Structure formats: structure tokens, C-alpha cells
Amino acid sequence: MSDWLIGLEGTPAGHVLAMWLALLAAVLHAVFGALQKGRHDPWLSRGAIDGMYGLMAMPFALFVVPWPEPHMWAIFAGAFVIHSIYKVLQAYAYTRGAYTVVYPVVRGTGPLFAVIGAGLVFGEVFTPVQWMGVGVLLAGIFGLALYNLVFLQTARETLPAALGFAVATGLFVAFYTTYDAYGIRATADPFTFLAWFFFVDGLLFPVIAALRWRAMAARPAPGPLLLRGFAGGLVAFFSFGAIMLATRLDQVGEAAVLRETSTVFAALIGWLVLRETVGPRRIALMSLIAAGAVIVELGG
């Protein structure tokens, strides 16, 4: 399968596959965010998810995929640091703010800087039409966040801190998107990067979550938490794997923008699952997000 994927790099078929992989990542990333923000403490949810996908990745990393080239160890170390900071910021944001406010800000900050980073690192160039699409998408995302902010009734006292953490998290989304795209292109086999990334990335947060769980006066039952972690681990495999393969097959900037349609799916999840309110204005703003992604794709 690796040879087949590598053979599609830079081809029209690879472009189409990258588009569908990015959209798949968008849907799954919204599910992943809802799993972390659900009824469990975000720190515990993240620890359970990371622990599960680390355990699932370990046998693939050690026994299935080709061993990483020597230069990859430094890349994995950098990815570990970047993703650890990202997850800490995200957990703080989710702890202090409503999901439908925090998530659009995180995802809206990311694509703009990811497009800029892809231009600086990979020499990618967006057309004027594509930049217009980015503007439409960002207008929808930040409009959605502003709407949620105005009409939010809960957790308003912690909202400024939540928004600050959300913006910082979005910057690290752009950082890791560009860095990981570099990493998956630096190894001969893309599945080597994915397996070892999940294995290494799953080492830190289970420890943080275990310490937090032990310090709680009312500790949640571990069974449902581990079940959530297992589900989140599977979603993470396919979500992150899809977007990383998309960045290897085609332009990083386009994949990053398409992934941010996850905001639309997140709003739907917030309405259907988390029982958060969705009205006609928010539907209109979500339509802007989708329209922006379409413009970026057609404008290329």
C-alpha cells in the first residue's frame, strides 16, 4: 500500500484522494474534539485517548512498519514537544470554555497560519481565488465563534481565558500541521511516520491524566473513561492519519483548509450530541465555512 500511495504523489489522482482524505479528517476531528470535551474532564479524556492509541500503535511501530531512518528520531522528538504543548493548551481551553465557542476559534486560527507556513516551508502558492476562499472560510469560522460568544449563557467568567488559550492552540495547530507534513515527507514509508508518531505521542498525557485522577476528590469510574479513550484512539488514528497522508499526496495548505470544515461537523455534534443550541444564523455561518472550502478547492 505504501508503494501505491507514493506512486500517487503529485498526480491528479493523488489530488482527488488528498481532498477526500482531508474531508474524512474533518469529520473525524470533530468527533475527536467532542470525545475530549464530553462529560469527562478534558485532561482525563486526553490521557485515556493518548494511552490507547499509543498502545495500539506500539506493535505496528516495533514489528510491522520499516524501522525509521536515523534522521527521523530528531523529527519525532520535535513532534513530541510540539504536540505536547498543543494538547496542554487545548485542555486548558476546553476546561474554561464551551465547546462550540472554543472549537471554532482553535480551528479558525490554524488554517491561515498553516497556509502561510506551507508557503514558507514547501514553497506552495495560493491563487487569488483560493485566498478569497480562505477569507470566506475564516469569516464563517470566526463569525460562528463571535455568535456563540454573544449568546453564550454559561461559563462567561472564564471566557476571556478560554479564548486566549483557543487562539494559542490554533497557532500550534498550524505549527504541527506544517511540521508533521515535513516529517511524513522526510521518511521513505509514510506509515513508519504514522506508527512511530502515535507510539511516541502516547507517552506523556496518560501520566498527566493519572496524576490528575489520583488528586481528584470524586474520581470518575475508569471503565467508561477507558472506553472513551479506546473510541478516541481509533478516531485519532484515522483522523490524523488521513490528514497526514493528504499532506504527503498534495498541497499542505489545501489539506489544512479543507480539514477546517470540521467546524461545521463540530457544530452539528454540539447540537445533536452535546445538546448545544444551533439556530438559523449559525447554519448560515456554517454554510460560509463550507463555501470557503469549496472556493479553495475549485480555485486551485
N, C-alpha and C positions, 0 to 999 in steps of 0.2 A: 504493500500500500504506500510505503514511503516513496518508492521509485515512481509510482503513478502520480502522486501529489507533486513531487519535484518536477516531473515532466510537464505539469500544467502551469508552472510559474511563468508569468509574463504573457500568457496566451489568452485569447478571447474566452475560451472555456474556463480558464483559471479565474478570469474576472467575474464571470457569472457565478461560479462556485463560491468565490470570496464574498459576493454580495449575499448569497443565501446563508453562508456561514455567519456573517455579521448580523443578519436579521435573527437567526437562531440564537446567537449570543445575546441579542437584545431581549428576547422573550425570557430566556433562562436567567439573565442577570436580574430582571425584575422579580422573578420568583425567588432568586437567591437573596435579594435585599429584603423581601417580605419575610423569608425564613429567619433572617437575622434580627429583624425588627419585631417579630411576632411577640407572643406572650412571655417569652423568656427574656432575661437580662441579655442585652446585645453582646456583652463580653463573654457570657457563658455560651451563647449560641455560636459565636465565632470560634471559641475554643473547641466546642464539640465538632463543628464543621471541619475546622483545620485538622483536628486529630484524626477524624475519619478519613479525609481524603489523603492525609499523609500515610496512614496505614494501608489504604487501598493502592497508593502509588508505589509503596516500597518494593513489593515483589516485581513489578514491572521495571522499576529503575535498576534493581540489582540483578535480575535474571532474564529479562526479556529484550529490552532495547539495547542497541550498541552502547558500549561504555563511552562517557563523554571524553572529548579531546582535552588535553591538558589546559588549554587556554579557557575552557568553559568554567573551571572552578571559580575563577575570579568573577566571571559573569554571574554565576549562581549566588556568590556572596553579595554582590551588588543588588541583585534582585531580592534577596532575603531582607536586606536593610530597607530598601525602598518600600516593599510590600508591608513590612512590619510597621513602619511609620504610617503608611496609608491606613492600615487596619486600626491602629490606635486612634487616629483622627476620626475615622468613620464611627468607631464605637462611642467616642465622646459625643459626636454629632447626634447619633441615634438615641443616646441616653438623655439628651437635653431637648430634642425637638420632635414634632410629629413627622411621621414617615413621609407624608405627601408634601410637606414643606422642605424637609431636608434633602430628600432624594432628587428632586428636580434641580436644586442648586448644585449638588455634587456632580450630577451628570451634565449640567449645562456649562459648568466651568471647564470640564475636561476636554470636550472636542475642539474648542477654539485653540487651546494651547497644544493639543495633540497635532492639529493641522500645522501649526507653526513649527513644532518640534520636528515633525516629519519633513518639512521643507528644509530645515537646517541640517538634519542628520542624514536624510536619504535623498535630498535634492528634489523632492516632489513639488509640483507646481499645480495650484488650483486655477481653473479658468475664472473669469469674472462671474459667469453664471453660477459656478459652484460656490464662490464666495457669497453670492446673493442667497443661495440655498442655505449656507451656514448661518447667515443673518436671520433668515426666516425661522430656521430651527431654533436658534438661540432666543429669538423673540418669543416663540411659543414656550420654551422651557422656563425662561425667567419670568414670563408673564404668568405661567402656571404657579411658580413659586410665590410671586407677588400676590396673586389672587388668594392662595392658601394663607399667606401671611396676614392679609387684611381681614379675612373672615374666620381665622382660627380662634377658637374659644378656650382651648386647653394649653397648658404649659407655656403661657405667654411670658412668664417671668424669666424663663431660661432661654427664650428665643434668640436674643442677640448672640449669646454664646454658641447656640446651636448653628446659627447661620455662619458665624466666623469659622467654626470647625468644618462646616459643609464646604465653604469656599476653599479652605486649606486642603480638604480631602480631594476636591475636584482638581486642584493643581497636581496632586500626587497621582491622580488617575491619568492625567496627561503624561506625567513623568514615567509611570510604569508602562503605559501603553507604548511609548517610544522606545524605552529601554528594553522591554521584553521583545518587541519587534526586532530590535538589533540582536538580541540573544538567540531567538529562534532562527535567524538567518546566519548566525555565526557557527552553527553546527551542521554537519552533513545530514543528519537524520532529525527531522523536526520532532519526532516522538521521543527522542532522547531528551531534548529540552523540556518537553511537557512532563514526562515521568519524573525527572530529577527535580524540576521546579516544584511540583506538588509534594514530593517527598521532603525536600528541604524546607519549603514554606510551611509545612505542617508541624514544625518542631516547637515554635515559640508559644503560640496562643493557647494550646492545651495547658501549658504550665501556668500561664496567667489566669486562665479560667479556673483551674483547680484551686489556686491560692485564693481567688475571689470567692469561690463557692465555699471554701472552708471558713472564710471570715464572715459569712452571712449568718444572721440570727435565724432566719427562716430559709433553710436550704431547699431548693426545689428538688423533686424526685429525679434521680439521674436517668431513669428509664426513658421518659418522654424526651428529655434533653438529648440523650444519645440517639434516639430515633430521629429527632430533628437534624442532628449532626450527620447521620447517615444519608438522609434525604438531601441535605445541603451539599454534602460531599459529592454525591452523584451529579447534582445540578452544576456544581462548580467545575467538575471535570469537563462536561460538555460545553458549558458557557465559556470558560476561559480557553479551553482547547479550540473551540470554534473560532473565537476572535483572533487567537494567535496564528492559527493556520491561515485565516483570511489575510493577516498582515504579511505572511510569507508569500502568499499567492499573488497579491495585488497591492495597491497603494495603502499605506498605513492610515493616511488622513481620511480616505473614503470609508475604510472599515470603521474608524473611530466615530465618524459622524453617523453612519448607519446604526451603530450599536446604541447610540443615544436615543433612538426611538424606544428604548427600554422605558423611558419616562412615561410614554403612553400606556404601556403594559403595566407599569407600576401603579399608575392611577386607577386602572381597571381592577387590579388586585386589591388596592386600598379600598375600593368601593365594594367589591364582591366578597372579599375575604375578611378584611380588617374593619368593615362597616364604616368607612370614612365617606363623607358626602361628595358626590360628583354631580355637578349641575350643567346647564347648557353652556355657560361661559367657559367652564373647564373643558368641555367637549370641543368647543371652538379652538381653544388654545392647543389642545392635543392634536387637532387637525393641522394646525400650523406646524407642529413638530414633524408630523408625517409628511406634509407638503415640502418642508425644507429638505428632508432626507431624499425625497423623490427628485427635487431640483438638483441636488448634489450629484445624484447618480446619473441623471439624464444630461447634466451639464458637462460631464466628463467625456 
